[in-house]
Amino acid sequence: MGRLSLAQGGRNAPEYAPLPRIENHLIELLAPDDRLRLLSCCEPVELALSDVLCEHGNPTCHAYFPTRSFISLIASAPGHPGLEVGMVGSEGMLGVQLALGVETAPLHVLVQGGGAAWRIGSDAFLAELAQNASLERVLNRYIYVLMAQLVSAASCLRFHLITPRLARWLLMSQDRAHSDQFYVTHEFLAYMLGVRRVGITTAAGVLQRAGLIEYHRGELTVLDRTGLEAAACSCYAATARVYAAVMG
């Protein structure tokens, strides 16, 4: 996912290689002819911060392949705030349920980081999938990766403390932002992690005092990537290893 490997010499660094910097890894995995045919059906779009791309229970109108944007997958329950259970950036796609023959969106989807993406209408996507065996193989494997991410999110929420969870979330965001700096508010972090704002303030303060991040007026900068990886819960490295093993 761009920066999913831990830095050389980092504490407890797992042994897996970083993915190359590419526009969208799923598209790059396709055979050249299949890649060109898929892109001919897509249109480039700019996703804006906080855009809602689909709502739980609504029909899926488009599939998205982010390139310089990233997206939050949010589970919601009546009477409760949402909770982020997954994240999609240039390593993946939004709308993978279409590949399973399901039109209904399973989650609320919010643009977390604005930027470029490829968009394709659901009908055009299904037509291309029917004749593109390479795309079908790639998406079958990516569905497994998303399943692993959802399982990891559930166990992380149940068993891990706020500070390691926050470190993990910041690493996942940095990977997909392709930058050491990105915009995020304490309110948004509390919403994504399902905790009170005071908990985020305390956890972010721990990471700042350790010299791992800097935060000012919504602009967050990762100062020490290796240290942040060491502070994160084990879920970050585990999901990164799954992606590397399954997607290559």
N, C-alpha and C positions, 0 to 999 in steps of 0.2 A: 504494500500500500504506500509506496513512495519512500517512507522513512520508518518502516516497521521493524527494522533490525536495530538492536541496541548498539550504541557507539562502541568502538574498539576499546577494550580495557575497562569497560564499565563493570560495576559490581554485579555479580550474578548474571552476566550477559549470556543469553542463549545463543546457541550456534546455528544461526540461519542468516542467509544473505539478504541484503536489501533489494527490493524490487527497483527496477530502473524508473527514472522519471519519464512518464509517458502521459498522453492525454487521457485515455481510458484503457485500463488494463484488460478488461473483458473484450473490447473491440480489437485490441492489439493481439489477443490470443487467437483470433480467427485466421483462417487461411486467407491469403491476400485477396483472392477473387471474392470470397464471402464477405470480407471486410468492406471492400469497395461497394458491393451490392447493398449491404446494410446501410452504409453511410449515404448512399444515393437516395434512400428512403427517409433519411433523417434531416432535420433542420437545426441549425445552430441557434441557441437561445441564451439569453442572460437571465439568470435567476437572481432575484433580489432578496436580501435579508428579510426574514420573517414572512415571506410568501408562503401561503398554504397551497400545496400542490394537490392534495387530495384529502378527503375526509373518510373516516371509518364508515363502512357500509355503503358508500357511494360507488357508482361505476367508475372503473379505471379508464380514463380517456386517452392517456399518453403513458409511454414508458420513457424514462430519462437515463442517459448515460453521462453522469457528471464528468467534467474535465478539470475545471478550476472552481467548482462549487462543491458544497457538501450539505447533506440533508439529514435531519433528525427523524427517526421513526418513533412515534409516541403512542403508547397504550393509554387508554382513558377508560374511566368507569364513572357512571352517573354519580354526581355529588362529590367527586374527588378531582383534584388537579391531575394533569397528565404526568406520565413518567416515561423518560426515554428508554427504549429497549434495544435500540440499534442505531447505526449511523452509516450513511452511504456517501462515498466520495468517488474519486477517480478509480478506485479499485473495484467498483461494482456498478449496480444499476438499481433503479427504482421501477417497480411494476413487475417484478419477477413472478407474481401470482398469475399473470397472463400465460406464462409458459406452462402452468399447471391446469390451464383451461378454466381459471376462475377470474371473473371480471370484477368482482366486488373488492374494494380496497379494505385490507384487514386492519389498517392503522391510520392514525392522523399523521400527516406528513408536513413538516415545516422546514423551510430553508434556513439552515443554521449559518452557512457562510455563502454569501452571494458570489456569483461568477458564472462562467460559461458551462454549458452542457449541450449534449445532443438530445433532441426530442423526436420521438416517432409516435404517430397515432396508433392506437391499440389495434385497429383493423390491419393497418400496414405491417405492424409488428407480427401479428399472428400469421399473415400471409407469408412474410419473410421467414418466419420460424418453420413453417411447413415445408419449405424447400431448401433450408440451410441447415444441413446436418452438423456443420461445425458450430454454429450458434447454439443449437440444441445441446450439444455435448458440453459446451462451456457453461451454459446456464444450469444444466443439471448439477454440475459441480459447485456452482456458485450458490445454489439453493442449499446445499449442505453447509457451506460456509455461513450463510445467514442463520440456519438452524443452530449452529454452534454459537454464534454471536448472541442469539436470543437466550440460549441456555446459560451462557456465561453471565448475561445481564441479570437473570433471575437469581443465580447463586451469589453474585457480587452484592446485590441489594440485601440479601438475607444475611450474609456472613461477614462482610467487610466493613470497616470503619469509614467515616466520611473522608478523612484526609487521603488515604490510599485510593479511594474511589475517585476523588477529585483529581488526583495525579493521573490516574488512568484516563479519565475523560479528557483532560488537557492534552495528553499524548495522542489520543485518537483524533482530536480536533487538529492538532498541529500536523499530523500525518496528512490529513485531507486538505488543510489550508495551504500546504506546501510553503509554509512560512513560519518563522519563529514568533511572529506577532499576528494576533487576530483580535477581533472585537467580541467581547462577551460581558454581560453584566452579572452582578451577584444574584439579581432576581431570576435571570434566565438559568443560571447554574442551579439555583435552588429548585426551580421547576423541572429541569432535566434530571436531577439526581433524586428528586422526591424528598427533599429535606427542607427544614426551615432556613430562612436567609441567614440567621445568626450562626447556624452551623457552617454555612459556606464561608462566612466572614472569618470564623475561627480557623477553619481548615486552610483557607487561602493565606491567612496570616502566618501559619506554621510554615508553609512553603516559601513565603516571601522572606521570613526571618532566616531560613536555611539558605537563602541566596539562589533558589531554584527558579523563581518567577519574579516578575515585576508587574504591578497592576496599577493603572492610573486612568481614571475617567473612562472605564470600559475597555481600554486598550491593555491587553495582556501580552507580555513578552516572556518567552521561555529563555531563561538565562543559562541554565545548566541542564541540558538534555539527559546526560548520563545520570545525574543526581535525581532528576524527576522520575526516570525509569526505575531507579532503586527505591524511590518512595512509593511507587505505584503498587497496587495489589497484583497478585500473580495472574489475574485475568487478562491483563494487557498482553503479556508475553505469550500466554497460552493461545489466545485467539490469533495472534500474529503467526504463531507456528502452524496453526490449522490452515490459515490462508496460504502460507508458503508451501505447505505440503500438498494441499489439494489443487491450488490454482497455479503454482509454479512461479 
